[in-house]
């Protein structure tokens, strides 16, 4: 094989690899809705104060409200994650104090 052929093969492999990587990043960026089963709800309820747990155990409406509130909280968290809320902002270049631009104008 000539060096030109090898270069074309390497370029094709690089393009395929980058396409796969981009597809993977796009899929990883999308998140799926959270599905909680009864075991998950029991674990979340176990972290609540004892009075609230006894209320959940005895009151059907309290369990429904708890599930609805948890669903709303997870939906807000998912929307915030999708919009990038809470992600650290990129840091600009930091200069030593003697190189800081003069902002006293």
N, C-alpha and C positions, 0 to 999 in steps of 0.2 A: 504494500500500500504506500502511496505517496504521502507526503506530509500534508498536502492539501486535503486529501481524502480523510486523513486522521483529524484534521482541524474541523472539517464539516461534521464528522461524527461526534466530536467533542461538543461542538456548538449545538447539535440536535439533542444530545443527552442533556446539556445544560438547559435548553428551552423546555424539554419535557419535565425535568426535575423542578424548574421554577414554576411551571404550570401546576404541577402536583402540589407544591408548597403553597401557592396562592389559594388553590381550592381548599386545602386543609385549613388555612388561616381563616378563610371566609366561613367555613362550616364551624370552626371553633368559636368564631365571634358571635354566631347566632346561638342563643340559648333556648333550651326547650322548657316548656312550662313545668313547674314543680308539681309532682303528684305525691300527695301524702296518704299513706294508708293508716289503718287504725293503730298499728304499732308506733308509727311516727307521732301520731297525735297523742298517744299515751305517754311517750317519752317527753314531748313538749309540755303536756299537762303535769307531768311529774316534777318539772322544774318550777311550778307555780307554788304560791303560798298554800299552806294547809286549808285555810278557810275557803279559798277559791277552788281547790280540788274537791272539797266536800260539796260545794255548790255545783260543780260540774257533774259530780256523781249522782246528784239527786234531781237536777233540773234539766229537762230536755231543751228548753229555750236557751239556757245558759250555754249548753254545749253547742247549739246551733250558732249563737252569737259569737262564741269563741272561734269556731271554725270559719265563720264569715270574716271576722276581724283578722284572723291569721291569713286567710286567702287574700284579703285586701293588702295586708302588710307585705306579703310575698310579691304581689303584683306591682306595688310601688317600688320595691327593691329591684325587681327585674327591669322596670322601666328606667330607673336611675342607672343601673348597670349598663343598659343599652345606650343611654345618652352620655355615659362617661362621667357621671357625677361621682365624686369621691376618689377619682383617680388622681394621682399626683401630677401636677403640671410639670412640663419639662423645665428643667433648671437651665437658666441662661448661664453663660460663661461667667464665672466669678473671678474678679480681679483682686489682687492685694489692695489694701487701703490706699497705698500711694499711687496706684494706677487707676483709681475710680474716676469716672468722668465728672467734671465740675458741673453740678446742678444748681449753683447759686445764682444763676442768671436772672 
